[in-house]
Amino acid sequence: MERNVESDTELVARGGHSKLLVRRPMQIFILFVGFAFMLMFLYNDTSAFGIPLLSQYFIAPTTTISDNPKLESVLKIASMEDSTVIITTLNGAWAEPNFMFDLFLKSFHDGIETERLLNHLVVITLDEKAHARCQSLHPHCYQLETKGTNFTNDAFYMTKHYLEMMWRRIELLGTVLEIGYNFVFTDTDIMWLKNPFNQFYDDADFQIACDHFNGDSNDLKNSPNGGFAYVKSNYRTIWFYKFWFNSRIAYPGKHDQDVLNNIKMNPIIQDIKLKIRFLSTTYFSGFCELSKDFNKVCTLHANCCGGLEGKVKSLKMLFQDWAKYMKLSNKTKVEVHPSWSVPQGCKK
């Protein structure tokens, strides 16, 4: 029996903070800044392991939220009752008809208890072409100011253009946290096969999918993938996204995922008590490490897959496998153990 929209919000992990909590009185801000500066004196600029610390890249949370009424309006309309939104980014190359964006939306329509989640999806468009296509297909579109950079064409992996786009995304997500919204960020090449909210951890501030999962959700040695994350808005995550964004200076030429791998064990992150959890590839899968259980998999990412054409081809094969699975009776779904077709053009 299909649940209503309100019931979806009940599935979201508890503990997300509302807009009021990120706009606490000045006393809270002063105490936090005092704590941060105390930590600056406790640590040298670089740890014994060569890890850049807070004293080098600390930026205090802003005392006022940047005036962005258009973004706030879109987030407010799309948000769940606990101020959670689903966010993806889109450029012109990925927005072509019958291509990646169409597959992404199709996954919500064809998935299990996912179609209603489109009510809470905000598409951040990176150029006018993507914005026009988004508006023709989806109600919640926001065009990001890209500071003179043209993000219309496909950005090849690790090029200057690609890195600029990735870091602009991290900056934007930090702004969403500052405004007071929790978010699930999802790359557009992630297919939503099943409502994932039941599989999130209640106690985490920041939880992220993995290219490879070692079985321990608390182990910082897991290999995170920045294409999918669920983040709660609070002072810890607001600070963390600022720290993450500014750490690009310490690691020039690295993208956000590589920088995250470098900073995730920074002692300052432990000191602010940011709770990080890693999501199992059984539920949050990808071509790097395919889930073997169709009954458990919620999302599937076209990671470890070179080139946009290869991603699209492989995802179309995925939909064929999923369609066959969905035609099975509930009893048969439990009894059989289907497997995915080999994604052509993608790494195993």
C-alpha positions in Angstrom: 0.0 0.0 0.0 1.5 3.4 -1.0 2.4 5.7 1.8 1.7 9.5 1.6 4.4 12.2 1.4 4.3 12.8 5.1 5.3 9.2 5.8 8.4 9.7 3.8 9.6 12.4 6.1 9.2 9.9 9.0 11.8 7.7 7.4 14.4 10.4 7.5 17.0 9.8 10.2 16.2 11.9 13.2 18.4 14.7 14.4 18.3 17.1 11.4 18.4 20.7 12.5 15.9 23.4 11.3 16.7 26.8 10.1 16.3 28.2 13.6 19.3 26.1 14.8 21.7 27.6 12.3 20.6 31.1 13.3 21.2 30.8 17.0 22.0 33.9 19.1 25.4 35.5 18.8 26.5 34.0 22.1 26.6 30.5 20.5 28.7 31.8 17.7 31.1 33.5 20.0 31.5 30.4 22.1 32.2 28.3 19.0 34.7 30.8 17.6 36.4 30.8 21.0 36.6 27.0 20.9 38.0 27.1 17.4 40.7 29.5 18.3 41.6 27.5 21.3 42.2 24.5 19.0 44.3 26.7 16.8 46.8 27.2 19.6 46.7 23.5 20.6 47.9 22.4 17.2 50.8 23.3 14.9 50.1 24.3 11.3 50.9 20.7 10.2 50.6 17.5 12.1 53.4 15.0 12.5 51.7 13.1 9.6 51.7 16.1 7.3 48.0 16.7 7.6 47.0 20.4 7.3 45.2 21.5 10.4 42.6 24.0 11.4 45.1 26.8 12.1 45.9 26.9 8.4 42.5 26.6 6.8 39.9 27.6 9.5 37.1 29.8 8.4 34.5 30.6 11.1 30.8 30.1 10.3 29.2 33.3 9.0 27.1 35.3 11.4 24.5 36.0 8.7 23.2 33.9 5.9 24.0 35.2 2.4 20.9 36.8 0.9 19.7 34.3 -1.8 16.0 34.5 -1.9 15.6 32.4 -5.1 17.6 29.4 -3.6 15.8 29.7 -0.3 12.4 29.8 -2.1 13.1 26.6 -4.1 14.5 24.8 -1.0 11.4 25.8 1.0 8.9 24.5 -1.6 10.7 21.2 -2.1 11.7 20.4 1.4 10.2 17.6 3.6 8.7 18.4 7.0 12.1 18.2 8.7 13.8 20.5 6.2 15.4 17.8 4.1 15.8 18.1 0.3 17.3 15.9 -2.4 19.8 17.7 -4.6 21.4 17.0 -7.9 23.4 19.1 -10.3 22.9 19.2 -14.1 24.8 20.8 -17.0 23.8 21.0 -20.7 25.7 17.9 -21.8 23.9 15.7 -19.3 20.5 17.3 -20.0 20.3 16.2 -23.6 17.0 14.5 -24.5 16.9 10.7 -24.0 20.2 10.9 -22.2 21.4 11.0 -18.6 18.9 13.3 -16.9 16.0 11.4 -18.5 17.4 8.2 -17.1 17.8 9.7 -13.7 14.1 10.9 -13.6 13.0 7.5 -15.0 14.6 5.7 -12.1 12.4 7.7 -9.7 9.3 6.8 -11.7 10.2 3.1 -12.0 11.7 2.6 -8.6 10.0 1.2 -5.5 8.4 4.0 -3.4 10.6 6.6 -5.1 8.3 8.5 -7.3 6.9 10.7 -4.5 10.5 11.7 -3.7 10.5 13.8 -6.9 8.4 16.3 -4.9 11.6 16.9 -2.8 14.2 16.9 -5.6 16.0 20.2 -6.3 17.9 20.3 -9.6 20.8 22.8 -9.5 21.5 23.7 -13.1 24.9 25.0 -14.2 24.0 26.7 -17.5 21.0 28.1 -19.4 20.6 25.0 -21.6 20.3 22.7 -18.6 18.0 25.1 -16.8 15.6 25.2 -19.8 15.5 21.4 -20.0 15.0 21.1 -16.3 12.1 23.5 -16.3 10.4 21.5 -19.0 10.5 18.3 -17.0 10.7 19.1 -13.3 9.1 21.8 -11.0 12.1 22.5 -8.7 15.0 24.0 -10.7 17.6 26.5 -9.5 20.2 28.0 -11.9 23.5 28.4 -10.1 25.6 31.5 -10.8 28.9 30.0 -12.2 31.0 33.2 -12.0 31.7 33.5 -15.7 32.6 29.8 -16.2 30.6 27.9 -18.9 29.6 24.5 -17.6 27.4 23.5 -20.6 29.7 20.9 -22.2 30.7 17.6 -20.7 33.6 18.2 -18.3 36.2 15.5 -18.7 37.5 13.9 -15.6 40.2 15.8 -13.7 40.4 18.7 -16.2 40.5 22.2 -14.9 36.9 22.6 -16.0 35.9 19.4 -14.1 37.6 20.5 -10.9 35.9 23.9 -11.0 32.5 22.3 -11.3 33.2 19.9 -8.5 34.4 22.6 -6.1 31.5 24.9 -7.0 29.2 22.0 -6.0 30.8 21.7 -2.6 30.5 25.4 -2.0 26.8 25.3 -3.0 26.1 22.4 -0.7 27.7 24.3 2.2 25.4 27.2 1.5 22.4 24.9 1.7 23.6 23.7 5.1 24.0 27.3 6.3 20.5 28.2 5.2 19.3 25.4 7.4 18.4 22.5 5.2 19.5 18.9 5.5 20.2 17.3 2.1 20.7 14.1 0.2 23.1 14.9 -2.6 23.0 12.5 -5.6 24.9 12.6 -8.8 22.7 12.5 -11.9 24.2 9.2 -12.9 22.9 7.5 -9.8 19.7 5.5 -10.4 17.2 5.5 -7.5 15.7 2.0 -7.5 14.2 2.0 -4.0 13.5 4.6 -1.3 16.8 4.7 0.6 15.7 6.7 3.7 15.3 3.5 5.9 18.9 2.7 5.3 20.4 5.9 6.7 22.0 6.0 10.2 20.2 7.9 12.9 23.4 9.0 14.7 25.4 10.4 11.7 26.0 14.1 10.8 27.6 13.1 7.5 27.1 9.8 5.7 28.5 9.0 2.3 28.5 6.2 -0.3 31.6 4.3 -1.1 33.4 3.0 -4.2 34.5 0.1 -2.0 33.0 -0.7 1.4 35.0 -2.8 3.9 32.1 -3.8 6.0 32.5 -1.3 8.9 30.5 1.8 8.5 32.6 3.7 11.1 35.9 2.9 9.5 37.6 6.0 8.0 39.6 3.7 5.8 36.6 3.1 3.6 36.8 4.6 0.1 34.1 7.3 -0.1 32.4 8.5 -3.3 31.3 12.1 -3.2 28.4 11.4 -5.6 26.0 10.4 -2.9 25.8 11.8 0.7 23.2 12.5 3.3 24.1 15.5 5.5 22.3 17.1 8.4 22.5 20.8 8.9 24.2 21.7 12.2 27.3 23.7 13.3 29.5 20.7 12.8 28.6 20.0 9.2 28.6 23.8 8.3 32.1 24.0 9.6 33.1 20.8 7.9 32.0 21.9 4.5 33.9 25.2 4.9 37.0 23.2 5.9 36.5 20.8 3.0 36.1 23.6 0.5 39.1 25.6 1.7 41.3 22.5 1.9 41.4 22.5 -1.9 44.2 25.1 -1.4 46.3 22.6 0.5 45.7 20.0 -2.3 45.9 21.8 -5.6 44.8 19.9 -8.6 42.8 17.4 -6.5 39.0 17.0 -6.8 36.7 17.0 -3.8 36.7 13.2 -3.3 40.5 13.0 -3.1 40.6 16.0 -0.7 38.0 14.3 1.5 40.2 11.2 1.6 43.1 13.4 2.8 41.2 15.3 5.5 38.8 12.7 6.8 41.3 11.6 9.5 42.2 15.2 10.5 42.2 15.4 14.3 40.2 18.6 14.2 37.3 16.8 12.6 37.4 14.4 15.6 37.6 17.3 18.0 34.4 18.9 16.7 32.8 15.5 17.1 31.5 15.3 13.5 30.0 11.8 13.2 30.9 10.2 9.9 29.3 7.0 8.6 30.0 5.1 5.4 27.1 3.5 3.5 27.3 -0.1 2.5 27.5 -1.0 -1.2 24.8 -3.6 -0.5 22.3 -0.8 -0.4 24.2 2.1 -2.1 25.8 0.3 -5.0 27.7 1.2 -8.1 29.7 -0.3 -11.0 32.8 -0.2 -8.8 31.2 -2.7 -6.4 27.8 -4.0 -7.5 25.3 -5.1 -5.0 24.4 -8.8 -5.3 21.0 -8.4 -3.7 18.3 -6.9 -5.8 16.0 -7.0 -2.8 18.2 -4.6 -0.8 19.8 -2.3 -3.3 18.4 1.2 -3.2 20.7 3.3 -5.5 23.1 2.3 -8.2 25.9 4.6 -9.4 27.6 4.6 -12.8 31.0 5.0 -11.1 34.2 3.3 -12.3 32.8 4.0 -15.8 34.7 6.1 -18.3 32.9 8.6 -20.5 29.3 9.8 -20.6 28.4 7.5 -23.5 29.6 4.5 -21.6 27.6 5.5 -18.5 24.4 5.9 -20.5 24.9 2.6 -22.3 25.5 0.7 -19.1 22.6 2.3 -17.3 20.2 1.3 -20.0 21.4 -2.2 -19.5 20.8 -1.8 -15.8 17.2 -0.7 -16.5 16.6 -3.9 -18.5 17.8 -6.0 -15.6 15.6 -4.0 -13.2 12.6 -4.2 -15.4 12.9 -8.0 -15.4 13.2 -8.1 -11.7 10.2 -5.8 -11.1 8.0 -8.1 -13.2 8.6 -11.0 -10.8 6.0 -11.8 -8.1 7.0 -10.7 -4.5 7.5 -14.4 -3.6 9.7 -15.0 -6.6 11.8 -11.9 -5.9 12.7 -13.4 -2.5 13.5 -16.8 -3.9 15.6 -16.0 -7.0 19.0 -14.4 -7.1 19.2 -12.4 -10.3 22.5 -10.8 -11.4 23.4 -7.6 -13.2 24.5 -7.7 -16.9 28.1 -6.8 -17.3 28.3 -3.0 -17.8 29.8 -2.6 -21.3 32.5 0.1 -21.6 32.9 0.2 -17.8 35.6 -1.1 -15.4 34.8 -4.2 -13.5 
